[in-house]
Amino acid sequence: MDRRQILLAFGLGAGGALLPGFPGRNAIAAEQLLEPLAIAVKKRLADAGLGAAAKAGATYCDVRIGRYLNQFVVTREAVVQNIVNTESTGVGVRVIADGAWGFAATNQLSAEAVAQTARLAVEIARANAKNQTVPVRLAPVKGVGEVRWATPIRKNAMATPIQEKVDLLLGVNAAAMQAGANFVSSQLFLVNEQKYFASSDGSYIDQDVHRIWAPFTVTVIDKATGKFRSREGLSAPMGLGYEYLDGAAKDKTTSPNGVISYGSSYDMREDAVAAANQAREKLKAKSIQPGRYDLVLDPNHLGLTIHESVGHPLELDRVLGYEANFAGTSFATLDKREARFQYGSEIVNLFADKVQPGSLGAVGYDDEGVKTKSWPLIEKGKLVDYEATRDQVHILGKTESDGCSYGDSWSSVQFQRMPNVSLKPGEKELSLAGMIAGVENGIYILGRGSFSIDQQRYNAQFGGTLFYEIKNGKITQPLEDVAYQMRTPEFWNSCSAICDARDYRLFGSFFDGKGQPSQISAVSHGSSTSRFDGINVINTARSLG
């Protein structure tokens, strides 16, 4: 588990409301997770805010009424360590007055409180206008009236009995221990965002968004030497219901050496047993000899590389320097779009979207009321576009927002966030086995690992979870201490093969951080297994001395 996971899993019981991305969260009973606010109540509150803002002189207003729910189940071996349910409910009002943005929020669900909040937002906008040289310019959005959208789930995870979830996790732990693990921890994280958006454009949009994640860590110890190795789960957080965990995985890929990667359904017990065996293998694995290798990267690994080297550098606010003092800038400057910069090889096609079924970023409308879509970022290796919101797209000469505005709470102002960013599958028929058969000297990498990348998203280093040597078209043995170094355009230009759509799967992150004050968002990255030639690989054990 990384630091964020540790804080999330073990800090919520005592101080969950203090955690980044979970402002104002209160513990509630499990049954209250299923009690939504009535739409009529939300519309009445929204109209109070819209009316007060217009009367106070706002030229634009949007009101977001949010009920943000979480459930966390945390176990270790045969013990349930924590079960926490949290709720945060309130109203955020954003306006434009005198050409500037203003925002205010309240946790009081009364018409007068929302109206007062709208008037305060207008006052803040007018104060901001005194220091603003260029007025806000919004791309037009046609109001959609009253609409509803919900994550297409088959089984609401929040409604699944706690006992069933506990039994699942403890069963996973027991299976891993029986397979030879010395320690195992498993968690279940559930998110439900009930969001109501209303704007002076004429939209009243009610959305019910669900996400699920079931991570675990298995550790095996060599008692003779005291050495230990761990292997994390190979699942991805998904925009799905409990059906993701309910039964055997149907959508999975098995590599020539038997390693299973999971897609839109997940057999957690099967993965935990495999993790115990593979952690044991890692104890005896050969330490990598540094040098240049052809890398075969599984989607559950490549997703993080896409996130850091494509998703972040193509956020327009980062490109423009708006995030320079915190999240950084980008090497992919506007002049590179003009010149159709060769970001990758000709087979590299990367696209942004908020619509992929099962993805963390999938919603019907973003937090500015823009209907979501898919659009190209890299076409045949060339940079063609960025990720932008209503007040940014005019900079690119576009008249339509990309629909990637998001606020992680009713109390957080919405701003440009990364959508799903994914690599299109290869057009030619190619299986994982076929790709490996064409590699003479390479490494097959699965799972996320530690990484670092510079402030412009140009120079980076990535580890992983599992590493296997490829010699003369065959996987020969497990490896350890592997990390590869890259410069973003050189790396993507080295992409020589991409498996076809049969291998396409999603990677995901629950904790994409950005902004001041910091907000988190959830985002997925899809890809098929891909090959990158001649990449510099280092030995991390030697690097650490």
Stockholm file with secondary structure:
# STOCKHOLM 1.0

chainA/1-545         MDRRQILLAFGLGAGGALLPGFPGRNAIAAEQLLEPLAIAVKKRLADAGLGAAAKAGATYCDVRIGRYLNQFVVTREAVVQNIVNTESTGVGVRVIADGAWGFAATNQLSAEAVAQTARLAVEIARANAKNQTVPVRLAPVKGVGEVRWATPIRKNAMATPIQEKVDLLLGVNAAAMQAGANFVSSQLFLVNEQKYFASSDGSYIDQDVHRIWAPFTVTVIDKATGKFRSREGLSAPMGLGYEYLDGAAKDKTTSPNGVISYGSSYDMREDAVAAANQAREKLKAKSIQPGRYDLVLDPNHLGLTIHESVGHPLELDRVLGYEANFAGTSFATLDKREARFQYGSEIVNLFADKVQPGSLGAVGYDDEGVKTKSWPLIEKGKLVDYEATRDQVHILGKTESDGCSYGDSWSSVQFQRMPNVSLKPGEKELSLAGMIAGVENGIYILGRGSFSIDQQRYNAQFGGTLFYEIKNGKITQPLEDVAYQMRTPEFWNSCSAICDARDYRLFGSFFDGKGQPSQISAVSHGSSTSRFDGINVINTARSLG
#=GR chainA/1-545 SS CCHHHHHHHHHHHHHGGGSTTCTTCEECCGGGGGCCCCHHHHHHHHHHHHHHHHHTTCSEEEEEEEEEEEEEEEEETTEEEEEEEEEEEEEEEEEEETTEEEEEEESCCSHHHHHHHHHHHHHHHHHHHTTCSSCCCCCCCCCCEEEEEECCCSSCGGGSCHHHHHHHHHHHHHHHHHTTCSEEEEEEEEEEEEEEEEETTTEEEEEEEEEEECCEEEEEECTTTCCEEEEECCCCCBSCCGGGTSSSCSSEEECTTSCEEECSSCCHHHHHHHHHHHHHHHHTCEECCCEEEEEEECHHHHHHHHIIIIITTTBHHHHTTTTTTTTCCCSSCHHHHHTTCBCSCTTCCEEEESCCTTCTTCCSBCTTSCBCCEEEEEETTEECCCBCCTTTGGGGTCSSCCSCEECSSTTSCCEECCCEEEECCCSSCCCHHHHHHTCSEEEEEESCCCEEECTTSCEEEECCSEEEEEETTEEEEEEESEEEEEEHHHHHHTEEEECCGGGCEEEEEEEEEETTTTEEEEEEEEECCEEEEEEEEEEHHHHTC
#=GC SS_cons         CCHHHHHHHHHHHHHGGGSTTCTTCEECCGGGGGCCCCHHHHHHHHHHHHHHHHHTTCSEEEEEEEEEEEEEEEEETTEEEEEEEEEEEEEEEEEEETTEEEEEEESCCSHHHHHHHHHHHHHHHHHHHTTCSSCCCCCCCCCCEEEEEECCCSSCGGGSCHHHHHHHHHHHHHHHHHTTCSEEEEEEEEEEEEEEEEETTTEEEEEEEEEEECCEEEEEECTTTCCEEEEECCCCCBSCCGGGTSSSCSSEEECTTSCEEECSSCCHHHHHHHHHHHHHHHHTCEECCCEEEEEEECHHHHHHHHIIIIITTTBHHHHTTTTTTTTCCCSSCHHHHHTTCBCSCTTCCEEEESCCTTCTTCCSBCTTSCBCCEEEEEETTEECCCBCCTTTGGGGTCSSCCSCEECSSTTSCCEECCCEEEECCCSSCCCHHHHHHTCSEEEEEESCCCEEECTTSCEEEECCSEEEEEETTEEEEEEESEEEEEEHHHHHHTEEEECCGGGCEEEEEEEEEETTTTEEEEEEEEECCEEEEEEEEEEHHHHTC
//
